[in-house]
Amino acid sequence: MQQYTHENVRLVPHLPIYCDQYEVYRQISPGHWHAHLEIIYVEEGELQISCNEQEYVLGNGEFYVINSNKIHSTRSSGMIKTLLIQIPYSYMESYIEDYEHVKFKECYKNEIQEKAYKNMKKLLKSVAYIFQKKERGYEFLLMAKLQEFLYLLYSNYSYKEMNIEKESRQIARLKDVLKYIETSYSGHVSLKEVADIASLNTEYFCRMFKRCMGVTFLEYVNLVRINHIHEELLTTDDSITDILEKNGFTNYKVFSRMFREQFGMTPSELRKTSIHKKT
């Protein structure tokens, strides 16, 4: 969850998918997307997800499925333990005919297909347990449970979306922009320069960026900076001033306001609270 542009699937040895469990305190991941299907399952804690211009809150034992090429962001306000599964496009395509047009409907706390939803939650709980234990031959059992999950997902929540050209063009324009921000956030990031990367005038680029990402261009750049600062606050003993300068924040007042908005506390309080949570 530490990459914000187009993410590449990192396969686990002996598994055709990427699977990981992570535990983190007060985390944000600015808007990003990937070509694979993503499943987020909350084992402990609470996670906020923004996707399709909607906000969702996942609690213990709940999950969310993110379609390929859908921009999404996540945020946690406390300690959270999460199972993350990323399934390559090629894997899904090998099972589903015309997969490029297949999308999955909202299955967040679903009451219409209640039986399927409950079974899918149980299957992800099993996947999390199997992955954590990693007993000999666990890969066979994990993929069997995941295959059953995907069967229920496809049988109960799939539909075809034929008009995907406009969305694909917007994603293509933003892809290079977000890659540039991720590599350049620690310095000055010019609006004119990123608009040129997208081959758009600055006014249209700003409107499109806000519509697709849910935040303004400048807010997004600062969110990327804040996320890197958050990580360094929890993993280094560097001074707050040095961390800010290293990550491109020159206005401490703006940083202080945004940081408190995102995490509900100051950087010093975050460090102290995180140490307390881990002891």
N, C-alpha and C positions, 0 to 999 in steps of 0.2 A: 504493500500500500504506500510505498514511498516514492513511486513514480507518478508523474502527473500528465504525461503526454501519451502517445500511443504505446501501450505496454506489450512487450513480447512475452509469450507464454514460456515459462521456465519449467521444463518437464522434470518430474521426480524420477530418479533411476527406477527402471522396471515398471513404471506407470506411464500410460499414454496421455496423462493430464498433469496439470500443476495443482498441487494440494499443499496447504500449509496451515498451521495453527499459530496464532500470535496473541500475545498479551501485552497491552499497552495502556498507559495512563494519559487521559485527556489528549486525544489525537484528532487531527484534521487531515483530510486528503482532498485538495482542491480538484475541481472538475477535470476529468480525464475520460478516455475511452479505450477500447481494445477490440480486436477483430474476433476474439473468442467469447464464448458464453461464460458468464461469471455467476457463481452462487455464493452468497454470504450467509453464514449460519452463526448466530450468536449463541455461544455456550454459556457465558456469564456476562452480566452487565447490560448496558443499553447503548444502542447505536442509532444515530440519525443518518438517514440516506436521502439524498436529493437526486431524483431521476425523473425524466419526462415532465419537468417543471412541477413536480409534486414532491412533498416532504413525507417521509415515513419514519416511524420510530420502531425499532426492533428490540424486543426484550428477550429474556432467557428462552431458549428453545425455538426461536422464530427465525425465519429465513427470507431472503429476497433474491430473485433471479433477475439478472441484468442482461438484456439482449446485446448481441454484437453491435458495435458502433454506436451505442447509446451513451451520451455524456452523463456522468454521474459523479457525485462527491459524497464523502462520508465524514462523520464527526462523532466523537464520543466525549461525554462530559465527565467521566470517571474512569475507573479501571474496567477494562473490557477484555474478554477472551473470545476469540472468533476463529471459526474455521472458514478458510477461503479456498474455493475450488474454481479453477479456470480451465475450461474445456476448449481445445483448439478447434478452429473452424473446420479444419480438414477431418477431424474426428466426427463431428456432427454431420458433415456433408456425406461421409461414407455410409451413414445409416439412413439419412432423410433425403429423399428425392427433392430436387429444386429447393434445397435448404437456403439459398440466398434470399428467397422470398418468405421464408418461415420466420414468424415472430411468436413470442410467448406472452399471453395476456397477464395482467396483474393477478398474482396469486398471494398477495399479502393479506394474512389473516382472513383467508377466504371462507365465506360461509355458504356459498352456492355449491361448491364441490368440497364440502366439509370432510367427507370420508377420505378423499384423495389427499387433501391438504394435511390431515392428521397423519396419514401414512407416510407422506413425504417428510414430515418433521421427524418421525421415528427413524426413517432411513438415514437422514443426515446425522442424527444423534449416534446411530450405529457407525457411520463413516468416521465421525470424529473420534469415537472410542477406538476403533480399529486402527486409525492412523496414529493415534497417540501411543498405543501399545506396540505396534509394529512387530507382532509376533511372526515367526517363520511362516512364509507364504501368505502374509497379510494382503498382498497385492491382489490375489484372486478374490478374496472375500470383499475387499473394499470396492473393486470394480463391479462385483455382482450387485452390491447394495446400490452403487451409483447408477448402474444400468437400470435397475428397477425404478429408481427416482426419475431418471430421464424418460422412461416409459410412461410413468404417471404424468409427468410434465407435458409430454408430447400428446398424450391421449386426451388430457383434460383442458389444456391451456393454449394449444397452438392455433395459429391462424395464418393466412397468407396475406402479405402486403405487397402488392405489385408496383405501386408508385413510390419507389425508393430513390429515384435519381436526384431529386432536389436535395434531400437530406444527405446523400452521399457526396454531392458537390460541396456542401457546406462543411462537412467533416473534412474533406480533402483540403479545403482552404485553411481550416484551423489547425490541421495536423502540423504543418511546418511552423506555424506561429507558436504553438505550445512547445514544440521542440526547441525553438529559439529561446523562449522565455526560460525553460528549464536549464539551459546552458549559460544564460546571460543574466539571470536574476540578481547576481551579486554586484552588478554594475548598473549603469544607466540604461534603461530599456526605453527606447524612443517609440512613441506612438506612430510617427510617420514611417519609421523603419519597418515595424511589424505590419502596418497597412500595406506597404510596398511588397512585403513577403506574400501577403494574401492577394496581391494584385487588385486592391480596392482603394478608393479614396478614404480618407480618415473618418469622415462623417458616416459613410455607409458601414465601414468596418466596425465602428463603435456600436452601431445599432445591432449589427449581426452578432457581434461578440456577446453583447448583453443578452440578446434573445437566446443564443445557444448555450451560454455558460451560466446565466442567472446572476452574474455580477459584472461590473464594468471591467474594462481592460486593466485599469490601475489597481482596482480592488483585487483582481486575480493575481497580478504580479506580487502584490503585498501579501496575499494569502500563501503563495509559494514561499516567499521569504520567511513568513512567520512559521510555516511548517518546518523549514530547515532550522530555524532558531529554536523551536520547541524541541526538536531532536537533540540539538547540541546542549541545551539547558539540562537535559536529562542524562546525557552520556558523557559530558566533559565538565571539567572544573574551571573552564575559561570564564573570565568576567563577562557580565552582561553587555557592557560597552563594547568589548572586543568582538563578541558574538554578533552584535547588531552591525558593526562596521564590516565584518567579514561577509555578512549576508545582504549587504546593500541597503540597509535602513539608515537614512541620514536624519530623519525627523523623529525625534524621540517621542514627542507628544502624539503624533499620528500612530506610531508603533504602540505606545502604552494604551491608547484608546482601543485599537484593533485587537490587541492581545487580550485585554480584559473582556471585550465583546465575545471573542472566540472561546476563552477558557475560564472566564469568570473570576480571574485572579491575576495578580502581578507575576512577572517572571520569578521573583524571589520566593513568592508564596508557592508557586508551582514546584520549585525545587524542594522546598521544605516539606510540602504535602506529599510529594512523590516518594521522598526518602521515608517518611512516616508510614506510607501505605505498604512499602516493601519490607519493613521491619516487623 
